[in-house]
Amino acid sequence: MNRRFLASLAPAAVLALAMACARNPDPDTEPDMVPETPVRIAPPVGAVKPGDCPEAMRRALAKPDLEVDRLATPRASVPSAVTGKAMPAAVRRAKYNEVRVTVLIDTLGKANMSTFKVIKSTHPWLASSMKTAVAKWSFEPAQLAGCKVPRVWLGAITSGKAPAQ
């Protein structure tokens, strides 16, 4: 009996909804106008002159992912980010594994672990293992105009065949 009663109310509910949606707004009302806010356009940024280290450092600190002449690169990936001994069975059995991380590399070639972020990981162990390893690595710092500058480093490790997307 409840289903029949609800079924008989359905057309009335649809009609009421259609009428509510079809109501024309009052033609005398105008939309609220938002005052225009002036915007300043930044001047184009030119290239840093070779040897102008204070300017290179200023730009690098303002934008840690800026385009540089040479990216930070690991000097030696020791210890390895992924070792087979401690690898969980789920990671070993997986047809595809991936871990992507970012971290700020300072001018001395050390990873600033307070900026470490996991972008993507197919297993928590991979992210943890990568974090432990990167903290011990030394890097060749990024360079801009011949000066060492801090720069975000993107690290990625994959194994197997990526699934079709």
N, C-alpha and C positions, 0 to 999 in steps of 0.2 A: 504494500500500500504506500509506503514511503517513496518508493521509486516512481510510482505513477504520479504522486503528488508533486515530486520534484520535477519530473518530466513535463508536467503541465505548467509549471512556473518558468521553465527555461525560455519559451518564446517571449514571455513578458519581460524577463530580465534582459534578453538580447535587444528587444525593442527599446527599453529604457536606456540601455547603454548607447545604442545608436543615436537616440535623441540627444543625449548628453554630449556626445562627441560632435554632433552636427550643429550645435548652437553657434550662431555667429557672434563674434565679439562686438561689443558696443562700438559703433563707428565714431562716436565722439571722443573716445579715449585715445590718447597718443602714447606710443612707447616711451619709456623713460630714456632720456638722452644722457649719455655719459660724456662729460667734458673731455676734450682731446688733451692728452698728455704729451708735451713736447719730448722728443727723443733725440739724444745726442748720438751721432754715429762716430764710432772710433776711427781715428785716422788709420790708413793702411800701415801695416807693420812691415818695414823693410828688413832686409837681411842684416844679421849681426856682422859687424866688421871683424875680420880676423884679429884675434888677440884681445878683443873687447870683453874680457871675462866678467866684469861687473854687470854688463848688460846681458850677457849670456846667462849668468846666474839669476838675474832678476826675472828674465822670461821663463826660465826653467822652474823657478819657485812659484811663479804665477800660474803656470800651466804644465803640470808634471808629465803630460803626454804629448808635449809639443814635438814638432818635427825637428830632428837633430841630424847632424852630419854622420854620426856613427852611433848605433844603438848599443846599449849595455849588453855584454855577452859573458856567459860563464867562462872563467879561466880554466877551471877544472870542475867537473861535475862529480866530485868525490866528497861524500859517499853518494852512491847511485840513489836516485829518488825512489826506485822500485827494486827491491831485492826479492828474489824468489823464495828464500828461506822462510820468511815470516808471512808470505802472501796467503791470505785466506783462500779456502777452497773455492768460494763463490767467485773470486776474482780470477783464479786459475781456470775455472770452467767456462767463464763468460766468453762468448764469441767476439765481443768488442769491449774494450776498456778505454776510458778517456779521463784525463784530468787536465783542467786549464786553470791557471792561477795568475794573479798579478801581484807585484810587490815593487816598492820604490827602491831603486839602487842608488846609494849615495855616491859622493865624489871619491870616496876611498874604496869603492867596489864592494861594499857590504850591503846586504839586504836589510831594509828597515822593516822588521817583522811586525811592527804595529800597523803597517799598511797592507799586510798580506791579506788577500781576498781570494776565495775559491770562486771561480766563474762557473765552472761546470765540473762535475765528477760523477762517474758511474758507480762509484762505491766509496763510502766514507774512509776506508782504509787508504785508498789512493791519495786522497786529499791530505790526510794526516801524515802519510809517508813523505809526500812532496814537501809539506811544510817543514818537517824535521830536516830533510836534506838541504833545502834551499837556505835554511838558517846557517848551515855550515859551509856553504859554497862561498867562493870569492869571485868577483866579477871584474871585468874590464869596464870602467864607467863609460857612460854615454859622453859624446863630445859634440859641442856646438862652437863653431868659430875657433877651433883649436883648444877649447877650454873644457875641462871635465865638469859635467853638470849632472845633478840628480835627475833621474828619468824612470818612469814606470817600465818595468820589464814584464812581458807576457811569456809565461812558460807553459808548454803543453807536452803531454806524453799520451800517445795513443798506441793501442795494439789491437790486432785483428782487423776485420773488415767492418766498416761503419754500416749500420742498417740503412736500407733505402728510405728516403724521405718522401 
